[in-house]
Structure formats: structure tokens, C-alpha cells
Amino acid sequence: MQFKDKVIKTREILFISQKTLADKVGVSFATVNRWEQGRTEPNVVTKAKFDLFCQENGIKF
């Protein structure tokens, strides 16, 4: 599964907006938008924050 698909699926499961996810992970709304479009991917530290957020919310990929 590509990272963009993980971001989309996470938001769908939790019923949250891109802005809410951005706030939880510590990035901007525009960054989450670019992730979902597949234009960029996070660095190692941000990806770890995203993975921890998913783990804390019971989402496994």
C-alpha cells in the first residue's frame, strides 16, 4: 500500500479532515493534501509520527 493510500484510509476510518490530521501529526494542511495526491511523502521523523498516530488509534497497515 502506498503512503498516500494510508493517509486517505486513516482519515476515512477516523472520519477526520485533512486539517485535523495535519494538526495531530504536526504538519500543515497543504502537506497532508500533497501526501494524498501522491506529490510528496514525509521524511523519516514525520512518517514515524504518522505511524504512531495510527497505532494510537488502532489502525494497522
N, C-alpha and C positions, 0 to 999 in steps of 0.2 A: 504494500500500500504506500502510495506516495505521501509526502508530508502534507501537501495541500488537501488530500482526501481525509487525513487525520484531523486537520483543523476543522474542515466542514462537518465531519461526523461528530466531533466533540461538541460543536455548537448546536447541532441538531439534537443530540442526546440531552444536553443540559438546557435547551431552549433559551440560549443567551445570544446577545447581539455581538457583532464584531467588536464594538466599543467595550462591552463588558469583558470579553475575553482578553482584549488588549490590556485593560486595567489590571486584570488578575495576573497576567504574565509579565507586566511591566514594559509593554511596548506601546506604540501608537496605533490608533485605529487604522491608519494608512498601511502600516506594516502588516497587520493581520489581513487586510484586503489584498495586499500583494502576495502574501502566502497562499491565500485561497485561489488566486488567479494563476498560481504557479510561476510567478515572475521572480520571486526570491525565496530563499529558505533562511532560517535563523542560524546564527552562529552556535557553537557548541554550548555556551553558557545559557543562551536563551532557549535552546532546544531542551536542555536539562530542566529549565523552569517549566516549560510546557509539559514535559513528561511527568514532572512532579505534580503539576496541577491535575493532569489526567488521573494519575494514581490516587490522589487525594479524593477525587470524585468517582472512583470506582470504574474508570474507563481503561480498558486494556486493549492494546493493539498488537 
